[in-house]
Amino acid sequence: MKAFVHRGQVTKVVFGRRTRSRIPDEVVLMGCERMVVLSTLNQAAQAAEMGDLMGAAMVGHFAEATMHTPVEVTEKAVAYVQSVKADGVLTVGGGSTIGLGKAIAVRTGLPQLALPTTYAGSEMTPILGETEGGRKTTRRLPEVLPRTVVYDVDLTLTLPPAVAAVSGVNALAHAVEALYGQDHDPIANLMAGEAVDALIRSLPAVIGRPDDPEARAGALYGAWLAGTCLGSVGMALHHKVCHVLGGTFNLPHAETHTVVLPHVLAFNAAAAPDAVERVARTLPGSEGGTAAALFDFVGELGAPRALRDLGMPEAGIDQAADLIVQNAYWNPRPVDRSSARALLTRAWAGERPA
Ligand code: NAD
C-alpha cells in the first residue's frame, strides 16, 4: 500500500467545440456584470471578439499581457481594471495572459474566467509566477485559480503549428514530472498517463493537419489534464532547470521545456522506472530508450532540440549548473553540479540524451 494525499480541484471546467457561446452564462453564474478582457497584443482581435459575446457586461480590454508576468505590466492593468470598476476578468490566451489574470486576482480579489488558447496549463494551477527587476519568483496561492475555465477547441485552431508543437511538449513535461513527483497520487497518475497518451498521439496530427479539430481537441484535452497535474503535484528537476534557464537567460518558455525534457527523462530514467514505462506505452523506446524516443519525437514535430538555438550562451552553462543545485527541487535522483553541467552541455549542443 502507498499512502497518499490528493488535492481536488475547485475550478469549473467546460470543454468542447464552440464553447465560447457559454461565456455570457458563465459570467452571470460568476455573479459578474462588469468584465475586462485581457490578452496579448498579438491576440487582441480574437480576445475582443470573445469580449463582444458578453454584450454590455464587457467594460474594457487590456491587451498588454507579456511573457513572465512583469510586475510593471500588472500594476498598469490593475489601475485600468479599477478605473473601469471591473468586477471580473476574462482571460483569452496562453500562459502569459492567464498569468496576468492571476496577478490581478491576487491584488484585487477579482474572479477570473479563463479561455486558454495554448497548452501551457496555467489556468489549472494555483501557481503565480512574476518578474520584477529581472528576477522571476513563483508562489502557490489557491486564490489565483480561475473560477471557471472554458476550453474552446476552435480557439486553438489559430495556434501556429510550430507554437503548438512546443506548447504541447511543455504540457507533456507537466505530465511526465507528475508521474514521478514526490507527492504524486493515484488520481494524478491516471491524469498524467492519460495526458501523455493524448499529447503524444495528437501533436503529430496537429502539425500534419493544423485545421483538423479532432487533432486539436486531443491536444487541448491532454493539456487540460497535464495542467491539472502541474497544479496538484510538486514538480522536479525538469521544472527547476527550465525555471533557471528562463529566468537567467530570458529563454522562451515552451521552447526551453521542449529542449530540456528528453535530457531530464534520461537522467531520471533509472530512478523512475514506472514513469518511464508509462511514457513508453505510447512512445515505444528506440535503441536509446524512452528518452531517446522522446528526443526523436521532438525532432519529428520540427521543434527545437538545442539550447544554443534558443539564444543561450555556452558560457552560461556553468552559471546555470550552479543555480540548479542551489535550492534544488526534490528529484527522484539526486542532482550534483557535475551531472547538472553534463545534462546542460548535451541540451545546449542538441546532442541525443544520455
Ligand atoms: P504565451 O501565452 O506567451 O503565448 C505565446 C504567443 O502565442 C503569444 O503571442 C500569444 O498571444 C500567442 N497565441 C497564444 N494562443 C494563440 C492562438 N490560439 N492563436 C494565435 N496566437 C496565439 O505562451 P505560453 O507558452 O502559453 O505561456 C508562457 C507563460 O506562461 C510563461 O510566462 C510561463 O512562465 C507561464 N506559465 C505559467 C504556468 C503556471 O502554472 N503559473 C504554467 C505554464 C506556463
Residues whose N, C-alpha, C, O or C-beta is under 5 A from the ligand:
A	BS01	NAD	T40 N42 Q43 M67 H68 T69 G93 G94 G95 S96 T97 T117 T118 A120 G121 S122 T125 I127 L128 G129 L155 T156 T158 L159 H253 A254
